[in-house]
């Protein structure tokens, strides 16, 4: 007898197609779970960057309040009072500006597309198409 014929799978074409369908379903579910996991990780990173922007915004706000206090003190008092408030306000506002810029830069670098999952789904789709031929 021919060894090639003996090595063949005894299952019918219908059984094989059914198994392929089930396995494809499992694979698609796993790929979707990967996409969800990847998206959650990116959302967490975006949330962190947004909180950095919020902290920077709060620092800018505090700096603006100090600058207003310097203006008020400058109008009603001698030079040293408002000058001190002006220096503190400028430093706080500059620091806040740097923090906000860092947060905005981090947000702009986030890629919202789950590229790994998309790549895996494309690969799987190609494999399934090739196996159906």
C-alpha positions in Angstrom: 0.0 0.0 0.0 1.0 3.6 -0.6 2.4 5.2 2.6 1.0 8.6 1.6 -2.5 7.2 1.5 -2.1 5.6 5.0 -0.8 8.8 6.5 -4.0 10.8 5.5 -6.4 12.0 8.2 -9.4 9.6 8.4 -11.8 12.5 9.1 -14.1 13.7 6.3 -13.9 17.0 4.5 -17.0 18.1 6.5 -15.3 17.2 9.8 -12.2 19.1 8.8 -14.1 22.2 7.7 -16.1 22.1 11.0 -12.9 21.9 13.0 -11.4 24.7 10.9 -14.5 26.8 11.6 -14.3 26.2 15.3 -10.6 26.9 15.5 -11.0 30.0 13.5 -13.7 31.2 15.9 -11.4 30.6 18.9 -8.6 32.4 17.1 -10.8 35.4 16.3 -12.0 35.6 19.9 -8.4 35.5 21.1 -7.3 38.2 18.6 -10.2 40.4 19.8 -9.1 39.9 23.4 -5.6 40.9 22.4 -7.0 44.0 20.7 -9.0 44.8 23.9 -5.9 44.3 26.1 -3.8 46.5 23.8 -6.4 49.2 23.7 -6.7 49.2 27.5 -3.0 49.6 27.9 -3.0 52.5 25.5 -5.9 54.1 27.3 -4.1 53.8 30.7 -1.1 55.5 29.2 -3.3 58.3 27.8 -4.9 58.7 31.2 -1.5 59.1 32.8 -0.4 61.7 30.2 -3.8 63.5 30.7 -3.2 63.7 34.4 0.3 65.2 33.8 -1.4 67.9 31.7 -3.9 68.5 34.5 -1.2 68.9 37.1 0.6 71.3 34.8 -2.6 73.2 34.3 -3.0 73.5 38.1 0.5 74.8 38.4 -0.1 77.4 35.8 -3.3 78.4 37.6 -1.4 78.8 40.9 1.2 80.9 39.0 -1.4 83.1 37.6 -2.9 83.6 41.1 0.6 84.5 42.5 1.1 87.0 39.6 -2.3 88.6 40.4 -1.2 88.8 44.0 2.0 90.5 42.9 0.1 93.0 40.8 -2.2 93.8 43.7 0.8 94.1 46.1 2.7 96.2 43.6 -0.1 98.6 43.3 -0.4 99.1 47.1 3.0 98.6 48.6 6.6 99.1 48.2 8.8 97.2 45.7 10.0 94.2 47.7 6.5 92.8 48.4 5.3 92.6 44.9 8.7 91.7 43.5 8.8 88.6 45.6 5.3 87.6 44.6 6.2 88.3 40.9 9.3 86.1 41.1 7.4 83.2 42.7 4.5 83.5 40.3 6.8 83.5 37.3 8.7 80.4 38.5 5.4 78.5 39.2 3.9 79.5 35.9 7.1 78.5 34.0 7.2 75.2 35.8 3.5 74.5 35.0 4.1 75.4 31.3 6.9 72.9 31.1 4.8 70.1 32.7 1.9 70.8 30.4 4.1 70.7 27.3 5.6 67.4 28.5 2.1 65.9 28.9 0.9 67.1 25.5 4.0 65.7 23.9 3.3 62.3 25.6 -0.3 62.4 24.5 0.7 63.2 20.9 3.0 60.1 20.8 0.2 57.6 21.7 -0.9 55.4 18.8 -4.6 54.5 19.5 -4.7 51.7 16.9 -4.0 48.2 18.3 -1.4 47.5 15.6 -0.3 44.2 17.0 -3.8 42.8 17.0 -4.4 44.1 13.5 -1.2 42.5 12.3 -2.1 39.2 13.9 -5.7 39.2 12.5 -4.3 39.9 9.0 -1.8 37.1 9.3 -4.5 34.7 10.6 -6.9 35.8 7.8 -4.2 35.0 5.2 -3.5 31.6 6.8 -7.2 30.7 6.8 -7.6 31.8 3.1 -4.5 29.8 2.1 -5.7 26.7 4.0 -9.1 26.9 2.3 -7.5 26.6 -1.2 
